[in-house]
């Protein structure tokens, strides 16, 4: 019998953020007033977003056996994320993301994968053998090796659990896993990559992707909201909530974490998407991937 916990499989990074007057062009240097350090990584961010809503969350990931990794784990624990399945790898640095943010909240990101690139399929399978019995949903992000992604998705779907696969970025494993039946949550660019070329009709492309997977497809559209294509219903557009945008870093991770937490709790897809949209809008009003991630009280208040 399925439980209601959420298992997240993905990356842990430390984000170094520079707020600059504009994003740099090729070969250009821009200067901001300083550097801020934040917790990051799509898996870790989504786990934090889910935990802040009150979900019981376990993260399956890897960090280096260094001070950066120790700090990353401590921050996750402080946010209520279970870290017993975060591997500590010797002679491997913890992942680092270098982020530039402009005054409109747009960003550029470069990532040094570090320990994330060494997360093994065996570690993922061992962790999920322990965790799936109490899980209600598994969320997988793709800043980790293909074999680890594939191990997670196949284990979750094989156990009959909802599996949210956030294809950011679209890596070869995603193409192999579409027919396995995960809930896919691409943005517009990722949808184009998954469909193999420019999509003039986003709704049609999402429906075609859903026909391949047999599961829901949710396309995040930024300020235009989200396109939801249920496995057995008509596409709908959920409008974005108004927000005073300061930094869009982590908005997608917030969306996916809150979505997966709601699905793990057994809530209908439409309700889960609505909560995720509210949470993502609230998250962009602070600098840093996690600084603006709301708790359940804030989400309920914003929904009215």
C-alpha positions as CSV (number, residue, x, y, z in Angstrom):
1,X,0.0,0.0,0.0
2,X,1.4,3.4,-1.0
3,X,2.3,5.9,1.6
4,X,2.3,9.7,1.5
5,X,6.0,10.6,1.6
6,X,7.9,12.2,-1.3
7,X,11.2,10.9,-2.6
8,X,13.3,13.3,-4.6
9,X,16.2,12.1,-6.7
10,X,18.5,14.8,-8.1
11,X,21.4,17.2,-7.6
12,X,22.7,19.2,-4.7
13,X,24.7,22.4,-5.5
14,X,25.8,25.5,-3.7
15,X,24.8,28.6,-5.7
16,X,27.1,31.6,-5.9
17,X,25.0,34.5,-7.0
18,X,26.0,37.9,-8.4
19,X,23.3,40.5,-8.9
20,X,24.5,42.5,-11.9
21,X,23.1,45.5,-13.8
22,X,22.6,43.3,-16.9
23,X,23.4,39.8,-18.0
24,X,26.8,39.5,-19.7
25,X,27.1,38.9,-23.5
26,X,29.8,36.7,-25.1
27,X,33.2,37.8,-23.8
28,X,31.8,40.5,-21.6
29,X,32.4,41.2,-18.0
30,X,29.8,42.7,-15.8
31,X,30.3,43.8,-12.2
32,X,27.9,43.5,-9.3
33,X,28.2,44.7,-5.7
34,X,29.0,41.3,-4.2
35,X,28.5,37.6,-4.1
36,X,25.8,35.7,-2.1
37,X,25.9,32.0,-1.3
38,X,22.7,30.0,-1.4
39,X,21.7,26.4,-1.3
40,X,20.9,25.0,-4.8
41,X,20.6,22.1,-7.1
42,X,17.3,21.2,-8.7
43,X,16.8,18.1,-6.6
44,X,17.7,19.8,-3.3
45,X,15.7,22.9,-4.2
46,X,12.6,20.9,-5.0
47,X,13.0,18.8,-1.8
48,X,13.1,22.0,0.3
49,X,10.1,23.5,-1.5
50,X,8.1,20.3,-0.8
51,X,9.3,20.1,2.9
52,X,8.2,23.7,3.5
53,X,4.6,22.7,2.6
54,X,4.7,20.1,5.4
55,X,5.5,17.1,3.3
56,X,7.8,14.3,4.6
57,X,10.6,14.3,2.1
58,X,13.7,12.1,1.5
59,X,16.5,13.3,-0.9
60,X,18.6,10.8,-2.8
61,X,21.7,12.6,-4.0
62,X,25.5,13.0,-3.6
63,X,27.8,15.7,-2.3
64,X,31.5,15.8,-1.7
65,X,33.2,14.9,1.6
66,X,34.1,18.6,2.0
67,X,33.0,21.6,4.0
68,X,30.7,22.7,1.2
69,X,28.9,19.4,1.3
70,X,28.6,19.5,5.1
71,X,27.1,22.9,4.9
72,X,24.7,21.8,2.1
73,X,23.5,18.9,4.2
74,X,23.0,21.0,7.3
75,X,20.9,23.5,5.4
76,X,18.7,20.7,4.0
77,X,18.2,19.2,7.4
78,X,17.3,22.6,8.8
79,X,14.5,22.8,6.2
80,X,13.2,19.4,7.3
81,X,14.6,17.3,4.3
82,X,15.6,13.8,5.1
83,X,19.3,13.4,4.0
84,X,20.1,9.9,5.1
85,X,20.4,8.9,1.4
86,X,22.7,11.7,0.4
87,X,26.0,10.1,-0.3
88,X,29.2,11.7,0.9
89,X,31.9,11.1,-1.8
90,X,35.6,11.3,-1.0
91,X,38.0,13.1,-3.4
92,X,35.0,14.7,-5.2
93,X,33.9,18.3,-4.8
94,X,30.3,19.3,-4.1
95,X,28.5,20.8,-7.1
96,X,28.7,24.5,-7.6
97,X,26.5,26.8,-9.7
98,X,27.6,30.2,-10.8
99,X,24.6,32.5,-11.3
100,X,24.2,36.1,-12.6
101,X,20.9,37.8,-12.0
102,X,19.8,41.0,-13.7
103,X,17.4,43.7,-12.3
104,X,14.4,42.0,-14.0
105,X,15.1,38.7,-12.3
106,X,16.4,36.9,-15.4
107,X,19.5,34.8,-14.9
108,X,22.4,33.0,-16.5
109,X,23.7,29.8,-14.8
110,X,26.8,27.7,-15.2
111,X,27.1,24.5,-13.2
112,X,30.2,22.5,-12.1
113,X,28.5,19.1,-11.5
114,X,31.0,17.7,-9.0
115,X,29.6,14.9,-6.9
116,X,26.3,15.1,-8.8
117,X,28.0,13.5,-11.8
118,X,29.1,10.6,-9.6
119,X,25.6,9.6,-8.3
120,X,25.3,5.9,-9.3
121,X,22.3,3.9,-10.3
122,X,23.2,1.4,-7.6
123,X,22.9,4.0,-4.9
124,X,19.6,5.2,-6.3
125,X,18.2,1.6,-6.5
126,X,19.4,0.8,-3.0
127,X,17.8,4.0,-1.6
128,X,14.5,3.4,-3.4
129,X,14.3,-0.2,-2.2
130,X,14.1,1.3,1.3
131,X,11.9,4.2,0.6
132,X,9.2,3.2,-2.0
133,X,7.1,1.4,0.6
134,X,6.2,4.6,2.3
135,X,6.3,6.9,-0.7
136,X,3.3,8.4,-2.5
137,X,5.3,10.0,-5.3
138,X,8.9,10.2,-6.7
139,X,10.3,13.3,-8.2
140,X,13.3,13.0,-10.5
141,X,15.4,15.9,-11.9
142,X,18.1,15.5,-14.6
143,X,21.3,17.2,-13.4
144,X,22.6,13.7,-12.5
145,X,23.9,10.8,-14.7
146,X,21.5,9.2,-17.2
147,X,21.8,5.8,-15.4
148,X,20.7,7.3,-12.1
149,X,17.7,9.0,-13.7
150,X,16.7,5.8,-15.4
151,X,17.0,3.8,-12.3
152,X,14.8,6.2,-10.4
153,X,12.0,6.5,-12.9
154,X,11.9,2.8,-13.7
155,X,11.8,1.9,-10.0
156,X,9.0,4.4,-9.2
157,X,6.8,3.5,-12.2
158,X,7.5,-0.2,-11.7
159,X,6.1,0.2,-8.2
160,X,3.0,1.8,-9.5
161,X,3.8,5.2,-8.0
162,X,3.3,8.6,-9.6
163,X,6.7,9.8,-10.9
164,X,7.3,13.4,-11.9
165,X,10.2,13.7,-14.3
166,X,11.4,17.3,-14.7
167,X,13.5,17.3,-17.9
168,X,15.7,20.2,-17.1
169,X,17.9,19.7,-19.1
170,X,16.6,17.2,-21.6
171,X,19.2,14.4,-21.6
172,X,19.1,11.2,-23.5
173,X,17.6,9.2,-20.6
174,X,14.5,11.3,-20.8
175,X,13.8,10.2,-24.4
176,X,14.2,6.6,-23.4
177,X,11.8,7.1,-20.4
178,X,8.9,8.9,-22.0
179,X,7.1,5.6,-22.9
180,X,7.6,4.4,-19.3
181,X,4.9,6.8,-18.2
182,X,6.3,9.6,-16.0
183,X,4.5,12.9,-15.5
184,X,6.6,15.3,-17.6
185,X,7.0,18.9,-16.6
186,X,9.0,20.6,-19.4
187,X,9.2,24.4,-20.0
188,X,8.6,25.6,-23.6
189,X,12.3,25.1,-24.6
190,X,12.4,21.6,-23.1
191,X,9.1,20.7,-24.9
192,X,10.7,21.7,-28.2
193,X,13.7,19.5,-27.4
194,X,11.5,16.6,-26.5
195,X,9.5,17.0,-29.7
196,X,12.5,17.1,-31.9
197,X,12.0,20.5,-33.4
198,X,10.2,23.9,-33.2
199,X,6.6,23.5,-31.8
200,X,4.3,26.2,-33.4
201,X,1.4,24.8,-31.4
202,X,2.4,24.2,-27.7
203,X,-0.9,22.5,-26.9
204,X,-0.6,20.1,-29.8
205,X,3.0,19.3,-29.0
206,X,2.1,18.6,-25.3
207,X,-0.8,16.4,-26.3
208,X,1.5,14.4,-28.6
209,X,4.0,14.0,-25.8
210,X,1.2,12.8,-23.5
211,X,0.1,10.3,-26.1
212,X,3.6,8.8,-26.1
213,X,3.8,8.7,-22.3
214,X,0.2,7.8,-21.4
215,X,0.6,10.3,-18.5
216,X,0.0,13.9,-17.8
217,X,2.2,16.6,-19.3
218,X,2.5,20.0,-17.6
219,X,4.3,22.7,-19.6
220,X,5.5,25.6,-17.5
221,X,5.1,28.9,-19.4
222,X,6.7,31.5,-17.1
223,X,4.5,34.6,-17.0
224,X,1.9,32.9,-19.2
225,X,1.2,30.2,-16.5
226,X,1.2,26.5,-17.2
227,X,-0.4,24.3,-19.8
228,X,-1.9,21.1,-18.2
229,X,-2.6,18.1,-20.4
230,X,-4.2,15.4,-18.2
231,X,-3.8,11.7,-19.2
232,X,-7.5,11.5,-19.8
233,X,-8.8,15.0,-20.3
234,X,-8.7,18.2,-22.3
235,X,-5.7,20.7,-22.1
236,X,-6.2,23.7,-19.9
237,X,-4.1,26.8,-19.2
238,X,-3.6,27.7,-15.6
239,X,-2.8,31.5,-15.5
240,X,0.3,32.7,-13.6
241,X,-0.2,34.5,-10.3
242,X,0.9,38.2,-10.2
243,X,4.3,38.6,-8.7
244,X,7.0,41.2,-8.1
245,X,9.9,39.4,-9.8
246,X,13.3,39.8,-8.2
247,X,14.9,36.4,-9.1
248,X,13.5,33.6,-11.2
249,X,16.2,31.1,-10.0
250,X,14.5,28.1,-8.5
251,X,11.0,28.9,-9.6
252,X,10.8,25.7,-11.6
253,X,12.2,23.7,-8.8
254,X,9.6,25.2,-6.4
255,X,6.8,24.3,-8.9
256,X,8.0,20.7,-9.2
257,X,8.6,20.2,-5.5
258,X,5.1,21.5,-4.5
259,X,3.4,19.7,-7.3
260,X,5.1,16.4,-6.3
261,X,4.3,16.9,-2.6
262,X,0.6,17.4,-3.3
263,X,0.5,14.3,-5.6
264,X,2.3,12.3,-2.8
265,X,-0.5,13.4,-0.5
266,X,-3.1,12.0,-2.9
267,X,-4.4,15.3,-4.1
268,X,-5.9,15.6,-7.6
269,X,-3.7,16.9,-10.4
270,X,-5.6,20.2,-10.8
271,X,-5.3,21.1,-7.1
272,X,-1.6,20.1,-7.2
273,X,-0.9,22.3,-10.2
274,X,-2.8,25.3,-8.6
275,X,-0.7,25.1,-5.4
276,X,2.5,24.7,-7.4
277,X,1.6,27.8,-9.5
278,X,1.0,29.9,-6.4
279,X,4.2,28.7,-4.8
280,X,6.3,29.4,-7.9
281,X,4.9,33.0,-8.0
282,X,5.8,33.6,-4.4
283,X,9.3,32.2,-4.8
284,X,10.4,34.7,-7.4
285,X,9.9,37.7,-5.0
286,X,13.2,37.0,-3.2
287,X,16.8,36.6,-4.4
288,X,18.1,33.0,-4.3
289,X,16.6,29.8,-5.3
290,X,15.2,29.0,-1.8
291,X,14.8,32.4,-0.1
292,X,11.3,32.9,-1.3
293,X,10.0,29.4,-1.2
294,X,6.7,29.6,0.7
295,X,5.2,27.3,3.4
296,X,1.7,25.9,3.4
297,X,0.3,28.9,5.3
298,X,1.6,31.4,2.7
299,X,0.3,29.3,-0.2
300,X,-3.1,29.1,1.4
301,X,-3.2,32.8,2.0
302,X,-2.2,33.6,-1.5
303,X,-4.8,31.3,-2.9
304,X,-7.4,33.2,-0.8
